[in-house]
Amino acid sequence: MNAKELRDQTPDQLREKLIDLKKEAFNLRFQQATGAMENTARMREVRRNVARVKTVLNEKAAAAASEA
């Protein structure tokens, strides 16, 4: 997932994506705690994807506020 793909999505789609990523991060934390995690790099990837989605949402909100 890159920022260009995210910018093409609507804010509602981005919010859904954010919810999904947060659920995945939650599940990965439990896997790490129980020792069942196989791909530890996935936690970093998910955390950064959450940051990307939040950044794009904030950009869209700022653009909407400046237009109004």
Residue pairs with C-beta under 8 A, 6 or more apart in sequence:
1 49
1 52
2 52
3 52
3 55
3 56
6 14
6 17
6 52
6 53
6 56
7 56
7 59
9 17
9 56
11 57
11 60
11 61
14 53
14 56
14 57
14 60
15 57
17 53
18 50
18 53
18 54
18 57
21 46
21 49
21 50
21 53
22 50
24 46
25 43
25 46
25 47
25 50
28 37
28 42
28 43
28 46
29 43
31 37
32 40
32 43
37 43
